[in-house]
Amino acid sequence: MNFQNTLQYAQELDKEDPLRSYRKEFLFPKVNGKKVIYFTGNSLGLQPKKAKEYVDEVMTDWAELAVEGHFQGKKAWWDYHERFSAKLAPIVGAKPEEVTVMNTLTVNLHLLMVSFYRPTSKRFKIIMEEKAFPSDQYMIASQVRFHGLDPKEVIVEVKKREGEHHFRTEDILQMIEEVGEECALVLMGGVNYYNGQVLDMKTITKAGKEIGAFVGWDLAHAAGNIELKLHDWGVDFAAWCSYKYMNSGPGNASGCFIHEQYHNRKDIPRLEGWWGHNKERRFLMEPEFQPEPTAHAWQISNAPILALAPYLASLELFEEVEMPALIQKRDKIVAYLEFILQEVAKEVGGDFEIITPKERGTQLSVFLHGQGKDLFNYLMKNGVITDWREPNVIRLAPAPFYCSFEDIYEFGQVLKGYFGKE
């Protein structure tokens, strides 16, 4: 497109935006009495206005029904989590029975590794990306040690090439081929948290399966952001948090995908609990575990209803809009952000290197050559909420649900203002 760096042009783009009305469905913080420009939906999404209504509904049922809210509430608590499967399935490209919601992200990855990392003397290695999000590094290393193995001998990291900021698919595939029959598990982040790169999950999954390994994905930065087809790609398992692009609230519940081929399999171990037991017999208090015939079999404890309520409110917005419309706006607004960055760099003589490749979602990661954290602090003080990562990267993620094209233009003006003050 032939973009323009003018307020009028940005406002015209907003008028043409079919999702423009959804901006009003979210609550914005204010700086200096003005709504912020919010570019950190990749860290914590804004609060949907519906969220409080849904939490209040649970609180009212608790007040008026107490324990009977489990069965008699407006949305009964005992099967509250089941409402998520059909809503999440199209977001992650799954069948409803392959999706459940429970715990938090790293907890779920630990639980899923119980099922899908079962090392033997011949097949024991794990392939992951270098400098994965620290929680994944800690989680995988601790799982390896739990099995009495040495992470240095087990974990194989795919590295970026010298002088490059992104991973090459061919390097990942080569590593999978080289590790071969020693590989028990390929577990990577579907969208890299640092550079915003979307990995070729379909191709990598196929390669991992061809050598006989399980393949799982951490979709923290992918769910609600990019197109996913977990079932069709043959992914074994995946987990994601809900508080980034899915706007469920800080530290909220995680979603899980377990491919249907592993349901009702007695040879698949898992840590079990009451809420994964056959729903129809759950309250008979039987001593022998009978798993639910779906991904719900991986549930352990009854769901945290107050936490799930805002997640459900947000998912109803996703159900209205659907991922194709979000992705269409995402591509356009991120392209406009890239254009504005380039235009400002020309005007101020700045060196802004976008390290996010074209395989991307909502996030652009920008190296600020010659600039320090002062620029980040300036943006924050002037109402642009963004994210700083050492040593000198700013991550910008204009979520299509609530960011406008005018936001992008105004960001450019604030950015110019920083250089104008020197």
Salt bridges, closest charged atoms under 4 A:
GLU12 OE2 - LYS15 NZ 3.66
ASP17 OD2 - LYS329 NZ 2.78
ASP56 OD2 - LYS52 NZ 3.01
GLU57 OE1 - LYS74 NZ 3.59
GLU57 OE2 - LYS75 NZ 2.85
ASP79 OD1 - ARG83 NH1 3.45
ASP79 OD2 - LYS279 NZ 3.75
GLU82 OE1 - LYS279 NZ 3.05
GLU98 OE2 - HIS231 ND1 2.74
GLU98 OE2 - HIS259 ND1 3.92
GLU130 OE2 - LYS160 NZ 3.92
GLU157 OE1 - LYS159 NZ 3.65
GLU164 OE2 - ARG168 NH2 2.56
GLU170 OE2 - ARG161 NH2 3.87
GLU170 OE2 - ARG168 NH1 3.62
ASP171 OD1 - ARG161 NH2 2.85
GLU182 OE1 - LYS125 NZ 3.02
GLU210 OE2 - LYS206 NZ 2.59
GLU227 OE2 - LYS229 NZ 3.95
ASP236 OD1 - LYS209 NZ 2.53
GLU260 OE2 - LYS95 NZ 2.98
ASP267 OD1 - ARG265 NE 2.73
GLU272 OE2 - ARG270 NE 3.43
GLU286 OE1 - HIS277 NE2 3.51
GLU286 OE2 - ARG281 NH2 2.33
GLU316 OE1 - LYS50 NZ 3.95
GLU319 OE1 - LYS87 NZ 2.81
GLU320 OE2 - LYS50 NZ 3.82
ASP331 OD1 - ARG330 NH2 2.68
GLU338 OE2 - LYS358 NZ 3.30
GLU338 OE1 - ARG360 NH1 3.09
GLU343 OE2 - LYS346 NZ 3.26
GLU347 OE1 - LYS416 NZ 2.93
GLU353 OE2 - HIS165 NE2 3.25
GLU353 OE1 - HIS369 NE2 2.58
ASP387 OD2 - ARG389 NE 2.87
ASP387 OD2 - ARG395 NE 2.61
ASP407 OD2 - ARG23 NH1 2.81
